[in-house]
Amino acid sequence: MSVGEVFVALRFMEEYRASHPGTRFVFSTTTSTGRRIGEEQVRDPDVLVYFPLDFPLVVKRALAVIKPRLLVLVECELWPNLIRLAKQRGIPVALINGRISEHSYRGYRKLRLFTRPLLAQVDLLCVQSETEKQMLRDLGADERRLHVLNSAKYDITPEGSGDHEATQAVLRAAGIAEDDLVLLGGSTWPGEEGVLLDYFLQARARFPKLRLVLVPRHAERASEVQKEIEARGLALCRRSALPAAAGQPGSVLLVDTTGELRRFYAEATVIFVGKSLTQHGGQNIIEPAQCGKPIVVGPHMENFPVVLRDFLGAQALIQVPDAAGLAGAVEKLLADSATRRAYGERALQLVREKSGAIRRTVALLDSVLS
């Protein structure tokens, strides 16, 4: 599971247990990052495991030990042996928050003789958009089992959203005042920090109170990002050194810790969401939207086609084609508080309107189980 899928699964567990007290879950993940989040969030009576390899003998053993009443797959986790052997044991199978990329769709089409019987064994397919519904129907899914429910990520409450005072204390220690303009680069990837740093250097004369906060997607890149900051002659403050090594006004705050991005989103003035400018795929834009903040992304948001369409249709973010476009969009937002407020309000309103997919998923699952 990706980080986003992990939070969807955790939110589903919470919603399902609210209407089915006493339910126990076995939560499985395939990545070390997902495992780390699971270790923080999964508590008794639930169990956290690594996902069993999708080999028949391994899957048979796992099903025999766990004896699940229901198998819930998240987003695009279609494991053929797990699905087939679960159905042989009479275990209902559901896909929640389902999505399928154009690339995956083309691959599945080439294997349609294999894909059709696989999809026929899934009892419930809850997908994010009509596009996914049409793709899965074309691949052989039964239309009666397909339901469009929007993205479940609209239902995930930002973690740490109540830590305003603690985050403000971090910013003060880093030399960032309450009335400063904070440009935040969230979940940035290689190349994106450099673009933001170059803009920060040339924009400070026009916005003397502008401050920059960088939160790399992978904290282990902190030393690499630090070199980029220092190469431009900028002062640096690392989050992990606070409060012992307090920063000076004008320092770039480098967040080299994990699990705090949502807290900094809530304190930002303008947010750039990474893996969208110099890299491909994109990152979750719903999290900053839940904080009512203006959002800028690059051209590469392939992992979030449905959500991106929602936001663009509602004029709830700005998408730019390149580094020059990013500078122009940030400049526009920094210069006009009314424009910032309008984008943030539209983003928050969109999230509120699109929420509810997980609740509807639980209701549909009840009909499957009954």
NORZI-V129961 format. One record per pair of residues at least 4 apart in sequence whose C-alpha atoms are under 7 Angstrom apart, sorted by the first residue. I is the first residue (numbers start at 1). GAP is how many residues later the second one is. If there is no record, write none. Layout:
I,GAP + I,GAP
//
This chain:
1,4 + 1,5 + 1,28 + 1,29 + 1,30 + 1,33 + 2,4 + 2,32 + 3,4 + 3,30 + 3,31 + 4,4 + 5,4 + 5,69 + 5,70 + 6,4 + 6,28 + 7,4 + 8,4 + 8,144 + 8,145 + 8,148 + 9,4 + 9,65 + 10,4 + 11,4 + 11,145 + 12,4 + 12,346 + 13,4 + 14,4 + 15,344 + 16,4 + 16,346 + 17,4 + 17,6 + 24,21 + 24,22 + 25,21 + 25,22 + 26,20 + 26,21 + 26,22 + 27,20 + 27,21 + 27,22 + 28,20 + 28,21 + 28,22 + 28,23 + 29,5 + 29,6 + 29,20 + 29,21 + 29,22 + 30,20 + 30,21 + 31,4 + 32,4 + 33,4 + 34,4 + 35,4 + 36,4 + 37,4 + 38,4 + 38,10 + 42,4 + 42,5 + 42,6 + 52,6 + 52,7 + 53,5 + 54,4 + 54,5 + 54,25 + 54,27 + 54,28 + 55,4 + 55,26 + 56,4 + 56,25 + 57,4 + 58,4 + 59,4 + 59,23 + 60,4 + 60,25 + 61,4 + 62,4 + 63,4 + 63,5 + 69,22 + 70,21 + 70,22 + 70,23 + 71,20 + 71,21 + 71,22 + 71,23 + 72,21 + 72,22 + 72,23 + 73,4 + 73,21 + 73,22 + 73,23 + 74,21 + 74,22 + 74,23 + 74,24 + 75,20 + 75,21 + 75,22 + 75,23 + 75,24 + 76,22 + 76,23 + 76,24 + 79,4 + 80,4 + 80,38 + 81,4 + 82,4 + 83,4 + 83,10 + 83,38 + 84,4 + 85,4 + 86,4 + 86,5 + 87,4 + 87,5 + 87,34 + 92,31 + 93,29 + 93,30 + 93,31 + 94,28 + 94,29 + 94,30 + 94,31 + 95,29 + 95,30 + 95,31 + 96,29 + 96,30 + 96,31 + 97,29 + 97,30 + 97,31 + 97,54 + 97,55 + 98,27 + 98,28 + 98,29 + 98,30 + 99,28 + 99,29 + 99,33 + 100,4 + 100,5 + 100,32 + 101,4 + 102,4 + 103,4 + 104,4 + 105,4 + 105,30 + 106,4 + 107,4 + 108,4 + 108,7 + 109,30 + 111,4 + 112,4 + 112,27 + 114,4 + 115,4 + 115,24 + 116,4 + 116,23 + 116,24 + 116,25 + 117,4 + 119,21 + 119,22 + 120,21 + 120,22 + 123,22 + 124,21 + 124,22 + 125,20 + 125,21 + 125,22 + 126,20 + 126,21 + 126,22 + 126,23 + 126,235 + 127,5 + 127,6 + 127,20 + 127,21 + 127,22 + 127,23 + 128,4 + 128,20 + 128,21 + 128,22 + 128,23 + 129,4 + 129,19 + 129,21 + 129,177 + 130,4 + 130,18 + 131,4 + 132,4 + 133,4 + 133,13 + 133,15 + 134,4 + 135,4 + 136,4 + 136,5 + 137,4 + 137,5 + 137,6 + 142,4 + 149,208 + 150,204 + 150,207 + 151,206 + 152,205 + 152,206 + 154,132 + 154,197 + 154,200 + 154,201 + 155,200 + 155,201 + 155,203 + 158,104 + 158,129 + 159,103 + 160,102 + 160,103 + 161,101 + 161,102 + 163,4 + 163,100 + 164,4 + 165,4 + 166,4 + 167,4 + 167,96 + 167,97 + 168,4 + 169,4 + 170,4 + 171,4 + 171,5 + 172,4 + 172,5 + 173,69 + 173,70 + 173,73 + 173,74 + 174,63 + 174,72 + 174,73 + 174,74 + 174,79 + 175,72 + 175,73 + 175,74 + 175,76 + 176,4 + 176,35 + 176,73 + 180,29 + 180,30 + 180,31 + 181,28 + 181,29 + 181,30 + 181,88 + 182,28 + 182,29 + 182,30 + 182,31 + 182,86 + 182,87 + 182,88 + 183,28 + 183,29 + 183,30 + 183,85 + 183,86 + 183,87 + 183,88 + 184,28 + 184,29 + 184,30 + 184,84 + 184,86 + 184,87 + 184,88 + 185,28 + 185,29 + 185,30 + 185,86 + 185,87 + 185,88 + 185,89 + 186,28 + 186,29 + 186,30 + 186,75 + 186,86 + 186,87 + 186,88 + 187,28 + 187,29 + 187,30 + 187,86 + 187,87 + 187,88 + 188,4 + 188,5 + 188,27 + 188,28 + 188,29 + 188,85 + 188,86 + 188,87 + 189,27 + 189,28 + 189,85 + 189,86 + 189,90 + 191,4 + 191,87 + 192,4 + 192,85 + 192,86 + 193,4 + 194,4 + 194,34 + 195,4 + 195,128 + 196,4 + 197,4 + 198,4 + 199,4 + 199,128 + 200,4 + 203,4 + 204,4 + 204,6 + 211,39 + 211,41 + 212,40 + 212,41 + 213,39 + 213,40 + 213,41 + 214,39 + 214,40 + 214,41 + 215,39 + 215,40 + 215,41 + 215,46 + 219,37 + 219,38 + 219,39 + 221,4 + 222,4 + 222,34 + 223,4 + 224,4 + 225,4 + 226,4 + 227,4 + 228,4 + 229,4 + 229,5 + 230,4 + 230,5 + 234,17 + 235,16 + 235,17 + 236,15 + 236,16 + 236,17 + 237,10 + 237,14 + 237,15 + 237,16 + 237,17 + 238,15 + 238,16 + 238,17 + 238,18 + 239,14 + 239,15 + 239,16 + 239,17 + 239,18 + 240,16 + 240,17 + 241,4 + 242,4 + 247,4 + 260,4 + 261,4 + 262,4 + 262,25 + 264,4 + 265,23 + 265,26 + 266,25 + 269,24 + 270,23 + 270,24 + 270,25 + 271,23 + 271,24 + 271,25 + 272,23 + 272,24 + 272,25 + 273,10 + 273,12 + 273,23 + 273,24 + 274,8 + 274,9 + 274,23 + 275,4 + 275,5 + 275,6 + 275,7 + 275,8 + 276,4 + 276,5 + 276,6 + 276,21 + 276,22 + 276,23 + 276,24 + 276,25 + 277,21 + 277,22 + 277,23 + 277,45 + 279,21 + 280,20 + 280,21 + 280,22 + 281,19 + 281,20 + 281,21 + 281,22 + 282,18 + 282,19 + 282,20 + 282,21 + 282,22 + 285,4 + 286,4 + 287,4 + 288,4 + 288,5 + 289,4 + 289,55 + 289,58 + 289,59 + 290,58 + 290,61 + 291,57 + 292,52 + 292,53 + 292,55 + 292,56 + 293,51 + 294,23 + 294,46 + 294,49 + 294,50 + 295,22 + 295,23 + 296,21 + 296,22 + 296,23 + 297,21 + 297,22 + 297,23 + 298,21 + 298,22 + 298,23 + 298,24 + 299,20 + 299,21 + 299,22 + 301,4 + 304,4 + 305,4 + 306,4 + 307,4 + 308,4 + 309,4 + 310,4 + 311,4 + 311,5 + 311,6 + 312,4 + 312,5 + 314,32 + 316,27 + 316,28 + 316,30 + 316,31 + 317,26 + 320,5 + 320,6 + 321,4 + 322,4 + 323,4 + 324,4 + 325,4 + 326,4 + 327,4 + 328,4 + 329,4 + 330,4 + 331,4 + 332,4 + 333,4 + 333,6 + 333,7 + 336,4 + 337,4 + 338,4 + 339,4 + 340,4 + 341,4 + 342,4 + 343,4 + 344,4 + 345,4 + 346,4 + 347,4 + 348,4 + 349,4 + 350,4 + 351,4 + 356,4 + 357,4 + 358,4 + 359,4 + 360,4 + 361,4 + 362,4 + 363,4 + 364,4 + 365,4 + 366,4
//
